[in-house]
Amino acid sequence: METQEIMMIFVADEDYGIGYQGKMAWRFRAETEFFKNTTWGYDVVMGTETWKSLTKKYQPLPGRPNHIVSRNGLQEEVPVGVQIHRSPEDVLAALEGKDFFVMGGGQIYSAFAQHATCIIMSKIHRKYETDCKFDKTILENFTEDMSHERTLCEKTEDTPLITVHYFYRNTKEVPL
Ligand SMILES: NC(=O)c1ccc[n+]([C@@H]2O[C@H](COP(=O)([O-])OP(=O)(O)OC[C@H]3O[C@@H](n4cnc5c(N)ncnc54)[C@H](OP(=O)(O)O)[C@@H]3O)[C@@H](O)[C@H]2O)c1
């Protein structure tokens, strides 16, 4: 039986900051393209706040079935085809056996942490003002595959260094 991949993908600064005032605290073309190319064709799952952070042009994100997780069922209208779920468990039931991406934000990464099989982190080697963080303790249950690490964007005068890191769920039992 093939295992289902539940992949969390995010971009963070040096302090695991991921957002500021409901938006991303930065924009880098290389990172946006990496996100698009990596998630293209897959179902993507996001929380209400991340959905709201998308400009109308990108609601829904094209080329990917969009899913929103909302306890109150998101009261505003969404475009046809966008699915709304009341809990992570509802998402898991709807996407049973299908590989999919969890694309934020902070609350939703935490809500899916116990289910994720893989985490793809783009790290911006710079500090920004942020008010939303990825809970780095989630990574304690994952091991980085260093052989996959790569540079997404070299440091220049205008842009910071951005590297990509892949983490896989620990399979070894912790000794009692
Ligand atoms: N750097 C990155 O890679 C990245 C990626 C995505 C987002 N972001 C940033 O992250 C920020 C948003 O993150 P956030 O943590 O504030 O919000 P979020 O995770 O996007 O959404 C939070 C909402 O999701 C719903 N929710 C949360 N836990 C749930 C659960 N267990 N069951 C059902 N629904 C649940 C609730 O919606 P209801 O209130 O509707 O019930 C909650 O208000 C923004 O700044 C955004 O730009 C950054």
The ligand as an SDF file (V2000), in Angstrom:
LIG
                    3D

 48 52  0  0  0  0  0  0  0  0999 V2000
    5.5810   32.2910    5.4200 N   0  0  0  0  0  0  0  0  0  0  0  0
    4.7370   31.3680    4.9950 C   0  0  0  0  0  0  0  0  0  0  0  0
    5.1180   30.3440    4.4010 O   0  0  0  0  0  0  0  0  0  0  0  0
    3.2650   31.5820    5.2290 C   0  0  0  0  0  0  0  0  0  0  0  0
    2.3260   30.6810    4.7080 C   0  0  0  0  0  0  0  0  0  0  0  0
    0.9810   30.9140    4.9660 C   0  0  0  0  0  0  0  0  0  0  0  0
    0.5870   32.0130    5.7080 C   0  0  0  0  0  0  0  0  0  0  0  0
    1.5080   32.8520    6.1820 N   0  0  0  0  0  0  0  0  0  0  0  0
    1.1440   33.9930    7.0350 C   0  0  0  0  0  0  0  0  0  0  0  0
    0.5870   33.4660    8.2300 O   0  0  0  0  0  0  0  0  0  0  0  0
   -0.3580   34.4250    8.7480 C   0  0  0  0  0  0  0  0  0  0  0  0
   -1.6890   33.7300    8.9770 C   0  0  0  0  0  0  0  0  0  0  0  0
   -1.5140   32.6590    9.8950 O   0  0  0  0  0  0  0  0  0  0  0  0
   -2.4800   32.5170   11.1760 P   0  0  0  0  0  0  0  0  0  0  0  0
   -1.8600   31.5130   12.0750 O   0  0  0  0  0  0  0  0  0  0  0  0
   -2.7670   33.8660   11.7230 O   0  0  0  0  0  0  0  0  0  0  0  0
   -3.8370   31.9930   10.5550 O   0  0  0  0  0  0  0  0  0  0  0  0
   -4.1900   30.6940    9.6770 P   0  0  0  0  0  0  0  0  0  0  0  0
   -3.5370   29.4890   10.2420 O   0  0  0  0  0  0  0  0  0  0  0  0
   -3.9950   30.9960    8.2350 O   0  0  0  0  0  0  0  0  0  0  0  0
   -5.7740   30.6430    9.8920 O   0  0  0  0  0  0  0  0  0  0  0  0
   -6.3160   30.6040   11.2030 C   0  0  0  0  0  0  0  0  0  0  0  0
   -7.7570   30.2070   11.1030 C   0  0  0  0  0  0  0  0  0  0  0  0
   -7.8490   28.8510   10.6800 O   0  0  0  0  0  0  0  0  0  0  0  0
   -8.9490   28.2190   11.3390 C   0  0  0  0  0  0  0  0  0  0  0  0
   -8.4330   27.1770   12.2280 N   0  0  0  0  0  0  0  0  0  0  0  0
   -7.3020   27.1800   12.9740 C   0  0  0  0  0  0  0  0  0  0  0  0
   -7.1680   26.0190   13.6280 N   0  0  0  0  0  0  0  0  0  0  0  0
   -8.2360   25.2600   13.2790 C   0  0  0  0  0  0  0  0  0  0  0  0
   -8.6750   23.9600   13.6570 C   0  0  0  0  0  0  0  0  0  0  0  0
   -7.9700   23.1880   14.4920 N   0  0  0  0  0  0  0  0  0  0  0  0
   -9.8270   23.5030   13.1110 N   0  0  0  0  0  0  0  0  0  0  0  0
  -10.5580   24.2660   12.2560 C   0  0  0  0  0  0  0  0  0  0  0  0
  -10.2010   25.5110   11.8730 N   0  0  0  0  0  0  0  0  0  0  0  0
   -9.0500   25.9950   12.3840 C   0  0  0  0  0  0  0  0  0  0  0  0
   -9.6880   29.3240   12.1050 C   0  0  0  0  0  0  0  0  0  0  0  0
  -10.6030   29.8990   11.1490 O   0  0  0  0  0  0  0  0  0  0  0  0
  -12.0520   30.4720   11.5580 P   0  0  0  0  0  0  0  0  0  0  0  0
  -11.7580   31.7100   12.3510 O   0  0  0  0  0  0  0  0  0  0  0  0
  -12.7060   30.7500   10.2310 O   0  0  0  0  0  0  0  0  0  0  0  0
  -12.7450   29.4200   12.3440 O   0  0  0  0  0  0  0  0  0  0  0  0
   -8.5570   30.2860   12.3990 C   0  0  0  0  0  0  0  0  0  0  0  0
   -9.0120   31.6020   12.6570 O   0  0  0  0  0  0  0  0  0  0  0  0
   -0.4250   35.5420    7.7380 C   0  0  0  0  0  0  0  0  0  0  0  0
    0.4510   36.5920    8.1350 O   0  0  0  0  0  0  0  0  0  0  0  0
    0.0740   34.8920    6.4660 C   0  0  0  0  0  0  0  0  0  0  0  0
    0.6160   35.8190    5.5360 O   0  0  0  0  0  0  0  0  0  0  0  0
    2.8480   32.6740    5.9590 C   0  0  0  0  0  0  0  0  0  0  0  0
  1  2  1  0
  2  3  2  0
  2  4  1  0
  4  5  1  0
  4 48  2  0
  5  6  2  0
  6  7  1  0
  7  8  2  0
  8  9  1  0
  8 48  1  0
  9 10  1  0
  9 46  1  0
 10 11  1  0
 11 12  1  0
 11 44  1  0
 12 13  1  0
 13 14  1  0
 14 15  2  0
 14 16  1  0
 14 17  1  0
 17 18  1  0
 18 19  2  0
 18 20  1  0
 18 21  1  0
 21 22  1  0
 22 23  1  0
 23 24  1  0
 23 42  1  0
 24 25  1  0
 25 26  1  0
 25 36  1  0
 26 27  1  0
 26 35  1  0
 27 28  2  0
 28 29  1  0
 29 30  1  0
 29 35  2  0
 30 31  1  0
 30 32  2  0
 32 33  1  0
 33 34  2  0
 34 35  1  0
 36 37  1  0
 36 42  1  0
 37 38  1  0
 38 39  2  0
 38 40  1  0
 38 41  1  0
 42 43  1  0
 44 45  1  0
 44 46  1  0
 46 47  1  0
M  CHG  2   8   1  16  -1
M  END
$$$$
